[in-house]
Amino acid sequence: MIEAPKLSGNIGYLQFLSLGFGTMIGSAWVILLGNWLGEAGPGGALLGFASGALVVMTIGACYAELTALLPEAGSEFIYAHRVYGRGVAFTVGWFLILYLISVTVFEAIALAWIAEMLVPAWKSAALYSAFDSSITTEMLLVGIGAALAIFSLNFIGTQVAVISHSILTYGFLLVVLCILGALFAHGRAENLHPLFATTNGKPWWWGTGGIFAFCAYALNGFQAIPQAIEERSGRTNLRSIGIVIIASIAAAAVFYCLVVVAASVATPWRTLVAAPLPMIAAAGTLPHGDTFVLILLIATAVSLVKAWNGVFMMAVRLTVAMARAGYIPPALARLQPRLGSPAAALTFVTALNIGGIFLGKAAIEPITDMCAMVLTLTYVMCCLTVLRLRSRSGAEPFRLPGGSAFAWIGLCGSVAMTVVAFLAPFWQRGGVPLEWKLLGVWGVVGCAVWLSTVRHAAQISPT
C-alpha cells in the first residue's frame, strides 16, 4: 500500500455551515422558479420543498453519522469503499464524478447567462450551436475565466478558498434576505391564489412530486461538509459537525420556500411563469425596480460563484480519494509541496469543467435531471450503510436521532425520490430521455475503465 499525505486545513463551524448552505444555494432559485410555479403553483411548490426537506434532513443525519465514523475526504465514495468493497465503490465514485463535474458546468453556463443579462450590449453573434442553443464568445470567456479564477483560489490553499466562500455566502444571504423582505412588504396575499394550480394542463401533484424529487438536487451540497471533514480545525468536534449538516439543509429549505412565496406575493404568480428569470421579474415590480434587478442579478452571480466553488471543492476531494484508493491514476492524489493544495486534482477537475462549458445553455435541464438521478441513488446507499453499521457495537461521535427508525425513513424517502427522478423525464418529454442516454454512455465508459485498469490497481493510504 502506497502512502499519500492527508489534506490539511483549519475549517471551523461557521465555515462548515457556509460550505453546506452556500453550496446548496446556487442559481436554481432564479432560473427554475417559473418551472416550479407553472407545474405546481405556489402551494404545491411549498409542499414539494417541505416534504423533500424532511427526507433530505433525515438523509443528512445519516451522512452525519457516517462522517463521524469515517472522517476522510471522499464522502459517499469512502463509505462504499470501506463497507462494500471495490466494485460498489468504483460505481459510486464514477457516477459521482459525472454528477459533480456536471454541476460545475451548470454553474459556469448559468453564470454566463447572468452576465449576458447584466451587460446585454456585450452579447455577440453565435459561434456555433449545441442542442439547439447558441454559444457566444462572451459565454465561453465568462465561463472559462471564472473556472480559472476558482482554480487559482483553491490552488493557493484550502483556507483561502473556504474564507472566500464564507464571505460570499454570508454577504449574499444578507442582500437577498433584504430583497425578499421588500417583496413581502410591497406584495399582496391575493397574488398567491390559486395556491394549487398549474399552467401546463397537468395535475398540480405531478409538479409537487417532481419538486419533491428535485430536492435531491436542490438541497444537495451539504456533502461539501463531509468532503472537507479531513481538513477540520482541532477545535471542531465530529458531533457538532453532524448538527451543522442538518442545520444547513434546514436553512436551505427555508430559503427556497421564502423565494417561492416572496415572488408570488409580489405579482400574480401566473404572470411569472413565462418570464425567463421569474425572480428577477418579481424584483422589477418593486419601487426603483431597475436598481433591485441590478442588485439581484449581481447577488445571483455571487451565489453562482460560491456554489460553483463548493461543488468544485467536492469534486477535487473525491478525485483525491479515488486516486488514493487506486481507482484513477495515483498522481491525482499529489499535493503541491509548498502550498499543500491538491494541484493535480485541481487541474483535472478544471479541465473537465472547462470542456463542459462548450455544451451551452440547453444542457442545463438535462444536467439537473441527471444529477438528481445520481444523487438519489447515493442517498439510498448511505441510508443502507447506516443501517448496516448499526449492527456493529460501539459508541459513535454522532448518533442519528431517533435510532434506526429515522434511517428507515430516510431510506424510504430516498427510494421514493429515486423512482420519481428516474421516471420524471419520461412523463415530461416522452421517448428515451437524454438523461438516460448520458448515464448509459458514462456507465459503458466506466465498465471499460474498470475492466482495463481498476481491478488490479494499487491502493494508496493517507498518512
Secondary structure as GFF3:
##gff-version 3
##sequence-region A 1 463
A	DSSP	beta_strand	2	4	.	.	.	ID=ss1
A	DSSP	alpha_helix	13	24	.	.	.	ID=ss2
A	DSSP	alpha_helix	28	31	.	.	.	ID=ss3
A	DSSP	alpha_helix	33	69	.	.	.	ID=ss4
A	DSSP	alpha_helix	76	83	.	.	.	ID=ss5
A	DSSP	alpha_helix	86	118	.	.	.	ID=ss6
A	DSSP	three_ten_helix	120	122	.	.	.	ID=ss7
A	DSSP	beta_strand	126	130	.	.	.	ID=ss8
A	DSSP	beta_strand	133	136	.	.	.	ID=ss9
A	DSSP	alpha_helix	137	156	.	.	.	ID=ss10
A	DSSP	alpha_helix	158	186	.	.	.	ID=ss11
A	DSSP	three_ten_helix	189	192	.	.	.	ID=ss12
A	DSSP	alpha_helix	204	218	.	.	.	ID=ss13
A	DSSP	alpha_helix	224	227	.	.	.	ID=ss14
A	DSSP	three_ten_helix	229	231	.	.	.	ID=ss15
A	DSSP	alpha_helix	238	266	.	.	.	ID=ss16
A	DSSP	alpha_helix	269	273	.	.	.	ID=ss17
A	DSSP	alpha_helix	278	283	.	.	.	ID=ss18
A	DSSP	alpha_helix	289	324	.	.	.	ID=ss19
A	DSSP	three_ten_helix	330	333	.	.	.	ID=ss20
A	DSSP	alpha_helix	343	357	.	.	.	ID=ss21
A	DSSP	three_ten_helix	361	363	.	.	.	ID=ss22
A	DSSP	alpha_helix	364	389	.	.	.	ID=ss23
A	DSSP	alpha_helix	404	429	.	.	.	ID=ss24
A	DSSP	alpha_helix	434	449	.	.	.	ID=ss25
A	DSSP	pi_helix	450	454	.	.	.	ID=ss26
A	DSSP	beta_strand	460	462	.	.	.	ID=ss27
###
